[in-house]
């Protein structure tokens, strides 16, 4: 293996450009469709380096993200263009401490419609935030809104929210059907309506064959699905799932993820917490990252990765001629470093979108063969690692 640092000397000249590509799939398409031109064509012109963006992608106004939030007021909300009614859940300088322990520290965010993944390691503050959203805890400081309403002591709002806790709390002598029906009745349904609603949601989580079994005999995955069923039996607008994938086997996880996707298809908003990063990535690109009680980032996973410009983006090019491609890339301003492996070139670039756009032109112009392009930095684990360790 050889490692070569890219220099900062820009290339000159220009060529006729095929359609730009910004993703790995588009690179493959662009290479296949680009015209084969002569090798004598001039090198690709590197674009000027853009000013680095802000470090945190904002789902609420960016200036509010960095402000030291004090007491909420109409004047302050107007100053930061902050409207809690436009979000499924919104917080303003939200903090919660347990004696001397800080559970949540000055969090300001806005959660959009659809599925949102609340991510972080154990003890990051995820459950604290969810218990604040459901009104189980009182904020020590700051404000919180759910669908435009204050969460604490709001009976009307509770009817619009479903909650699936992380910890099990069952009457083990009950059957699954009895458990869900009982909680439906607590929401004000009649006995017959509760029975019908319970059977409907139990069917939606694929638990009908086991609904008359006692809860004591349920597996972990079955308990998780029956908890999700009780959280949606009253047809809520927002479903809050605290670690729904925790402790489940691979087959149960697939079933639970299918259930969560079905909730979104049915028009419900889902806020779920997890530390299983790659599985949340399968469900949604909209994420909130929390670490040690602080908000690290929020927004689209790819937007967040694009903003981490101090960590160059790693791209692997599978090719029988890694040195030929490396020779073409050498000198381009957006190439930070290259490493050569047998039939593989690892490129570290500060501007991945530019790289994905220019690579098809280079391959088309030179005729260099390649068999694949992958990027380990396009997954959620890489983003979380950069944000917590960088």
C-alpha positions, 0 to 999 in steps of 0.5 A: 500500500502506498499513500500519497497526499494531494497538493493544492495546485489546481488544474487548468483547461476545460472540456465539454461536460456530460450531465453532472452526477452527485451520487455513486449511482449517478456516477455509474450512469454518467460513465456509461452514457458519457461520450468517449473522447480523445486522451488529448483533452485537457484536464478537468477544471477544479472549481474554486473552494467554497466557503465552509458551511455552518457546523450544524444543519438547522431544522430550526432557524440556524441563528437560534441553534447557536443562541444562548436560549433564555426565557421564551418570549414572543419577542425572542421567537420573532427575533429568531423566526421561531414558530413551534406550530410548524413542527411535530415537536419543537423545543426552545432551550430545553434542559432537564437535570436530576439533582446534580446530573444533567440529563438534557442541556439547552436543546433547541430543535424542530422535528418534521413530519414522517419518521425521525430517528433520535440517535445517541449512545446509552445515557445520551439523553434520548429517553429523557427527551421522549419523557419530556415530549410525552409530559411524564417529566417537567422541564427544568428550563426552556419550553417544549411543544408537541403539535403546537401545544404545551405537553405538560398536563395537557389531557387533550394532547395525550389523546393525540400521542401514542407511546411505546416505552423502552421497559416492559410493564405488563400484567403477565396474566393477560393475553395480548388482546386483553392488554391492548383492549384494556388500554384502549378502554383507558382512552375512553372507548366502549368495550365493543369499540376497544375490542374491535380497535385492539384486533385491528392494530394487533393485525397491523403488527402481525400478532393475530395468531398470538393475540390470545396467548398470555403475555408471560409467554411472549418473546422479546420481539412479540412484546415489542410488537404488542407494545407498538399495537397499544401505542396506536390503538387510539389512532394517534397523530404522533407515535413515540417509540423508545428503543423499539429494536432493543434486545430483539433478534434479527427476524423480529427487527425486520418485522418491527421495522416493517411495522414502523414503515407502515405507520408512516404510510398510514399518515402517522408521525413517528419519533423513535429513539435508538442506538442501533445506527445502521437500522435507523438508517434503513427507516429514515434519513431524518435524524437527531443526534444527541450526545451527553445531553447536548444536540449534536446535529439534526436534519437529513443524514446526507446534509449532515455528512456534507457539513463535516468538511474538516473530515475529508470524505472517503471514497473507494474506487475498485479498478485494475489501474489505480495508479492511472486514476491517481495520476489523473486526480493528482493536483486537483484542489479538492483531493486531500489524499490518496492511498493505493491498494491492489486493484483499489484506490482510496480517495479522500476528498473535501468536496464529494459532490464535485468529485462525483461530478468530475470522476465520470469525465475523467474515466470517459476521457481516459478510458480507464477501467473500473468495477465499482465505487463505494463510500464508507462515509455514506453511512450513519456510523461514520457521521456519528463517529465524526460528530462525537470524536471530531 
